[in-house]
Amino acid sequence: MPPATQDQPQRAPEAGAAFDAIIVGAGFAGMYMLHRLCGLGFTARVYEAGGGVGGTWYWNRYPGARCDVESMQYSFSFSEELDQQWDWSEKYAPQPEILAYANHVADRFDLRRHILFDTRVTAATFDETGKCWRIETDRGDKVSAKFCIMAVGCLSAANHVPFRGREDFQGPIYHTGEWPHEGVDFTGLRVGVIGTGSSAIQSIPIIAQQASALTVFQRTATYSVPAWNTKLTPEYRNAIKADYPALRAKARARPTGFYFPFNMKPALEAEPEERARQYEEAWQRGGLPFLGAFGDLLFEKAANDTIAEFARDKIRAIVKDPTAAELLRPHNVFGCKRLCVDTGYFETYNLSHVKLVDVSKTPIERFTPDGIEVNGTEYPFDAIVCATGFAAMTGSFDRIAITGRHGRTLAEKWRAGPRTYLGVATAGFPNLFTITGPGSPSVLASMIQAIEQHVDWMADCMAHMRDVGAVTVEPLQAYEDEWVEHVNEVSKISLRSTCSSWYVGANIPGRPRVFMPYIGGFPIYVQKCNEVMTNGFEGFVMEGADTGNEAPRVRLTERWRVPLDIEVISPAAVTARRVPVV
């Protein structure tokens, strides 16, 4: 039995208990799902593998961890009172503050009494006779529920690369996604960092301040834009709080689900001097909105070349050593992989005790008792940090034995790539919902807004089923096939589909190369979900529903309708191409 924690003491297994819903995970998705279901009078149990709430922000405690969406927008929008009560301290909130916010939400809405921590769900099996899900955990729990809701997160299954000789290294090995809660002191140590993705770019400048020597092993150079993080003034916070709903509405009309200035003009129609000016202004604003400098940057290769060269010139100007600067300058499509946001990352390579090792052509051969060997050279270390990312989108599903109709497992169904309808459900697995699942905007949108939209849709669906007496809900195979085809087709309009990234599972050997998130834009996706619901859950079959009487009006959460006076920006609008919604 797992050890007890402060939030979850030793307990006897739950056996035979029945709930309306089992929720897997107590991050932002699991907490909001629980809140909605409690408000609707459903009984629910949440199982959480960690010792507390927060999901991503519970596990990712590496140095420098912070959000890349501005904190005033990276927050729940369902409660105006919560919006007014909570004060963010910085433009980009650091991990401890986001975790404090998650705990505040759990306490304010009295969620903990429904959550069992330090409990990992190991199996979920659909009982075709009982029309319910049988859930098992590593603590011996065996319970049933009408609905099983996967709130497992898109980036929550750490990718532990099986380096040869890993077990031989005599020092500690850390993964940024599973950081010790007590923290790590690197003072005076020789440290090796493997990877140059987002967590590495955030942590390397901090580790460099402590370590006596820092060596970074880079396989692929990464684009990064300065955050220009700053403290938030009371005046700034109050100005946003004065009309928070308007900001939320404008955010939902953006492809990313969060608001920032977006220049619809194509880069290729601008004069070189105007392009340079726009890029410099966007660079000085910093952060992910840099991609909003022009409208065609992610859709036209020639346009993308202009912003990529601008970013590469910035790196060349910052990094003093020409060899290191050349290694750090990416040569792939700008924004093809997740754009990173940093504080002093490239400047770190100007420090005399920081070294960059290219492992793109000569990969890491093995770990040795004293360090890492590359191309016959051994680099000695006291500690190693693996910033090697996650098995994105589907990795957490792989950890659970999920079995649907006729004994078919989800792993078997998704062997060639995940298949869902709208990213919320998958055929053959009745009453199984997947919050921000593959085939939805998820990681291409502000996660909390994507979570809220999914939860509201699922909660409205469940309430409707209760109203009409439906026993199960499940996508029709033909509609699922059409949606998967649509997701694939829409991905082709974006340059993001052209490179090897974790969006397509390329960071995990043996994974099928499938573009997993929906790239058609958050507002277009929300419109599709609304249409499906108002058309009587078109594409879903509800078993047992009473069709003798007129079905009650479907509950559609009004805040997911974009007001008519707000301009919707989508890839279709940007590229002047029609992006059909099936």
N, C-alpha and C positions, 0 to 999 in steps of 0.2 A: 504494500500500500504506500502511495506517495507520502512524503513527510508533510506534517501540518504546517500551516503558515498562519500569520496573524489574522487574515481574512477567513481562512477555512481550517478550523481545528479538525482533529481526527473525528471521523464519523462512521456510522454504520451505513452500509450500502442501501440505496433505495431499491426496493424490490416490489414489483407489482403495481406501483403507482401509475395512474393514468392522467394525462394532461390533454388539453386541447392542442398544445404546441410544445415541441422541444426546439430550443434555439441553441445552435452550436456556436459559441463564441460570445465574449462580453466586451468586444471593442465598441466603437461608435455604432456599428450596424446592429449588433446584438442588443445594446442598451436601448436604442430607439425602437427596435422591433418589440422589445419587452414593454416599453412604455406605451406604445400604441395598443398592443393586445390587452394589457391591463385596463386601459381606458375603455376598451370595447367589451370588457367583461369576460374575456377568454382566460383560461388558466394556462400558465406557461412555466416551464423550468428552463433555466439557462445553465449549460455546462461550459466551464471555461478552464482551459489547460493551465493558464497562468495563475498566479497568486492574487491577482487583482484585476480591476477593469482597465480598459485603455487600449487593448489590442496592440497595434503597431507601436504605440507610445509606451506601452508597458515593457515590451521586449527591447526596442531599439534605444538603448541608453548610452551609445558610444559617444565619445567626446565630440562636441559640436553639433549634435543631432538637433535639427529644427525643421519646421515645415517650410515648403517652398511656395505655398500660397499665403498671401498676406493674412495675418491672424484675424483681422476684423471680418474677414469673409470665411476663414477656416473655422467655422463654428456652426452649431445647430441653429436652424431658423424657425423651428416649430413653436418656440415660446418667446413672445415679445418680452415677458418678464425676465427670462434668462438673458436675453440680449442686453437688457438694460442693467442687470445686476452685475454681470461679469466684466471686468476690466482687463484687457490685454496690455502688457507692458511694453512690447516691442513690435516693430513692423512685421518681423517674422518670428513667431513664437518659438522659444526653445523647448526641447522635449520635456523638461521638468514642469514647465508651465502648462503644456498641453495635457500632461498626465494629471496635474492638479485640477484642470478643467473637467477631465473625464470623471475624476472622483467627486467633484462638486456636483456634476449631473447625476451621478449614481445616488448621492446622498439627498439632493434636493427633490428627486422624484421617487425616493424610497424604493430603489431597484434591487438593492443587495439581498433582500429577504427571498428573492426568487432565483438567486444565482448560487451555484455551487462551484467554488474555485478549486484549483489544483486537481481538476478532473478532466481527463481527455476522453472524448467519445471515440470508441474504437470500431463500432459497427452500427449500421442503421439498415434495417431490413424491412421491406414492405410486406405486411401480412395480407395476402389477397383475400383470405377468408374474413378476417376481422376488419379489413379496410382501414388499417392503421399502421403506423411505423413502430417497430420494436428497436429500442435503442439500448446499447451496451456501452459501458465505460471501463476505464482501467481501474476504477475503484470498486468494481463489482456491481454497479448499478444496472438494473434491468427494468426499464420502464416502457410505457407505450404512449403514443400520442397520435391524434388525427393528422397533424401536420408536422413535418420536419423542416426546419428553416436553417439553411447553412449561412451563417454570418462569420465565415472563416477568414475573410480578408483576401486581397489579391496578392499581397507581398508579405506572406507570413510563414512560408516554409523555407527556412534557410538552405542555401545551396552550399553543402560541404563538399568541396572538390576532393576526390580521393587521391591526393598527391602520394606518389610512391615514397615510402619511408616516413610518412607522417607520424606514425607512432614512435619513431626513433628519436624525434627531437626532444631534448631534455628540458626545455623551457616551456612556459605556458603558451597555448595557442588560443586566440580569441576570434570569435566571429561577430561582426558588427551588429548582426540581427539577433544575437543572443548574448548581449553584453552583461557582465556581472553587475548585479544591482548595487554592490558596495563600491563600484568604480574600480579603476585601475590606475596606479601611479607609475608612470614610465620614467620618472626622474632618474637621469644618469644611465639609462639602459640603452642598449643597441636594439633597435626595433626594425622589423621588416613588415611592410604592408603590401599585401597582394591585392591588386585591383585598383582601378581609377574611376569607378562609377560614383554615384551620388554620395553614398556613405563614406567612401574614401576621400572624396573632395571636401566633405565637411569635416572629417576627423583629422586628416593629415596636417593641416596648419596647427591644430591644437597639440597633437602628439609631438610635432616638431619643436614646440616650445619646451617640452619636458625631456625628450630623449637626448642622449649624448650623440647618437648617430641614428639617422633614419634613412632606410633604403626602400624605395617604392618600385614594385615590379608592375610594369604596365604592358598589357597585351594590346589594348586599343585605346588610342588617345580620345579624350572626351571634350566636347564643347562645354564651356561653362561661362555663365554671365554673372557679374558681381551683384550681390544682394543689396549693397548699400544699406544694410540693416541699421535701424536707429530706434531710440526710445520713442514711444508714442506720448504725445502731450495730452493733457486733459481736454484741451480745446479741440484737438483732432478727433479724439474718441467721441466727444459730445456732439460734434458736427455730424458724424455718421449715425450716432444713436438718435439724433433728432428726426431722422427719416430712414431708419433701417429697412423697412419693407420696400422702399423704392430701390435701394441698392440691391436687395435680394432679387427683385423682379428684373432689374437690368442684367444681373448675373445670369439668370436662367435663360436669357436671350442670347448668350454668348456660346460659341461652340464648346468652350471649356467649362461652362457652368460657374465661372467667376468673372467679375467685371474688371475690365481695363480698357484704356483707349485703344481702338483698333482702326488702323488706316486701311480702308478698302482698296485704295489705289494700287494697281500693280507696280511692282518695282521696275519692271521692264519698260514702263511708260514714263518713268521719272528720269530727269537728266542726272548724269553722274554726280553733280554737285548736290542736287537735292537728295539723292539716295544717301550720300555720305552724311549729310546733315541729319536726315531722319535716323540713320543708324546711330550716330553719335548721341543724339537726344535720347533715343531708346536705351542705349548703353548707360547713359547717365541716370536714367530712371531705374534701370536694373531689373533683375528678376525675369520670370517667365514671360511677362508682357513684351519682352524684347522681340518675340516672334510676331507681335502685332504691328511691327514697323511698316509692313506692306502686306497686302492681301494675298499675294500669289507665292509667298515664300515656300510653302509646303506643297505646292502643286506644280510649279514650273521649275525645271532643273536650272535653266539659265538664270532665273531670278534667285534661286537658292545659292547659286555660285557667287552672287554678289555679296550676300550676307555672310557666307562661309569665309570668303576671302577677308572681309572686314574683321571677323572674329579671329582669324588666323593672324592677321596683322597686329591685333591687340596682344595676342600671346607673344609674338615676336618682340613687341615693344616692351613687354613686362619682364620676360625672362632674359637675363643677361648672357647666359652661356648659349652660344648659337647651336651647339649640338643638342642640349636639353630642349631648347626652344623648338627645334625642328621635330624632335620626338613628340613633344606635347601638342603640336599642331595637327588636329585631325584632318583627314583627307576624304572623309565620307560626307554624306548629305547633312547639312546643318539642321538639327531638330529631328533627324531620322531616328536616333535614339532619344531617350528622355533627356531634355535639356536640363543641365545642372545649374544650381545657383550657389555661389560660393562667397566666402569672405577671406580674401588673401591667399587663395589656393596657388595660383601661378607664382605669386611673389615668394612662396615658401621655397621654391627651387633656387632662389638666389642665396639661400643660407648655405654656408660652407659645409655644414655637417649633414646636408640632405643630398641624397644621390638617387638618380633615376636609372633603372635598368629596363631595357627593352626586351620583352619576352615574346614578341609577336612572331619572330622567325625561329628563335631557339627557346622553346618553352621551358618552364621549370622542370628540371629532370627529377629531382627528388629532394625530400627533406633529409638532413643528416642529423646526428646527435647535437651538433653545434650550430646548425643554421640551414641554409638553402643552397642547393647547387644548380647553377645554370651554365650550360655550355662549358663544363669542366671547371668552372670557377666556383669556389665555395664562399658564401657570404655569411659571416658569423653573426648570430643574434642571441639576445637574452630573452626576447619575446617576439611572437609573430602575430600579426593581425590579418585575418582573412576577410577582406571586404569583397566577397565573391557573390553577393547578391542573393537572389531567391529563385526558387522554382515558381515563376510567376503564374498567377491566375488559377492554375489547376493543382498546384503542389499540395495545398492543404486538403483538397478532395482526395488526393492519392493516399493520404495518411489514414483514411477511414474506409472500411469495407462497406460500401454502399450498394445495396442490392434491391433492384426494383421488381417489376413483373417477371414471372416465369424464371426467376433465379438469375436474371441477367445483371451483371455488375456494371456500375457506372464506369469503372476503369476499362472494361471491355468495350462499352459503347463509345467511349472517348479515345480509344486506342489510336485512331488516325487523326485525332484532334477533337476538341470539345464541340458539342452540338447542343444548342439550346434554342428555345423560342423567346426572343426578346432579352435573352440573358437572365430570365427569371425562373424558367422551368425547362424540363427536358422530357421528351416523350418516353413513356415506359416507366416513369417514376412519379406516380400520382402523389399529389399533395406535398411534393418536395419543392421548396423554393430556394433560389440561389441569389442572395443579395449581392449586387454588382458582379454577377457571374459573367463568364465569357459570352461575347455577343452583345454586351451592353457597353456604354461609354466608359464606365469604371475608371481605370487609371488614366484615361485621356480627359477626364473631367475633375473638378474639385471633388474629392472623395466624399466629403460629408454631404454635399448637395446630391450627388449621385445616390448615396445611401438613403437619404430621406425620400427621394422620389421613388425608389424601389420599395422601401418599407411601406410608404403610403399606398402604393398600388397593391401590394400584397395584403395589407390589412383591409383595404376596401374590398378586395376579392374574397377574403375569408368572411367578412361580414355579410357580403352578398350571398355567399354559399349558405350561411346560417339562415338568412332570410328566406331562401327558396328551398331549403332542406336538402341541398346537395351534399353528397357523401365524399366525392373525390373530384378533383380538377386536374386536367392533364392536357398538354398540347397535342394537337393532331399532327401526325407525322408529316403530312404534306405541307402544313404551315411552317413547321420547324425547318423542313428542307428548304423552303422558299426563303426563310429568314437567314439561314446559314449562307445560302447562295448570295443573298443581298449584302450581307456583311462582307463577304469576300469580294464582291463586285465593287462596293463602295471603297474598300481599302485600296483599290487600284488607282483611284484618282489622286491619292496622296503619296508623296515621296517617302513617307514613313514605311511603306510596304516594300521598299526597295533594298533595305539593308538587313543585316543579321543583328537582331536585337532581342531583348527578352519579350518584346511584344509578340514575336513569332516563336518564342521558345528556343532561340538559337544559343542561349547560354547554357543549356542543358544537353549534353550529348545524348543522341538517340531520340530526342523529342521530335514529333512531327512539326514541320514548318508551316504553321497556320497563323494568320494574323488574328489574334484573339479578341481584342476590344473592338467596339463599334466606333468607326471613325467618321460617321456621317454628321456628327455634331450633336451636342446635348439637346438643344431645342427641337430639332427634327425627331430625335429619338423619343423625347417626352410626348410630342404630338402623336407619334405612332402609338405609344402606350395608351394615351388618352382615347384615341380612336378605337383601339381594340376593346377597351372597357365600355365605352358608350355604345358600341355595336354589340353589346351583350356578350363580351369576352370572345370575340371572333377569333377563331383558331384554337380555342380550347373546347374540350368536351367536359361537361359537368354531369357525373353519374348520380342518379337518384334525385335530381332536381324536380320539383313539382311544376309541371308544365300545364297543369289544368287551369291555373289562374294566371292573371297578368302578373308578370314578375315585377317586384318593386323596383323603383328607380335605383340604378347603380350609384353607389357613393363615389363621386369623383372629387378628390381634394382640389378645391378651387385654386389654391395657390400654385398649382402646376399648369394653369392656363396663363400664357404670356399676354399681358394687356395689349390691346390693339395699338396703343400709342407708343409702343416700344419696338424699335427695329430689331428684327431677328437676324443674326449673322450666322451663316452656315457655309460649309464648303461649296454648296450649290450657288449661293449668292456670290461668294468670293470668286469662283472660277467661271461664273456665267454658264456653267454646265448644269443640266438637269440631273439631280441625284434622286432617283425615284425611291419612294418609300413603299415597299410592297404591302 
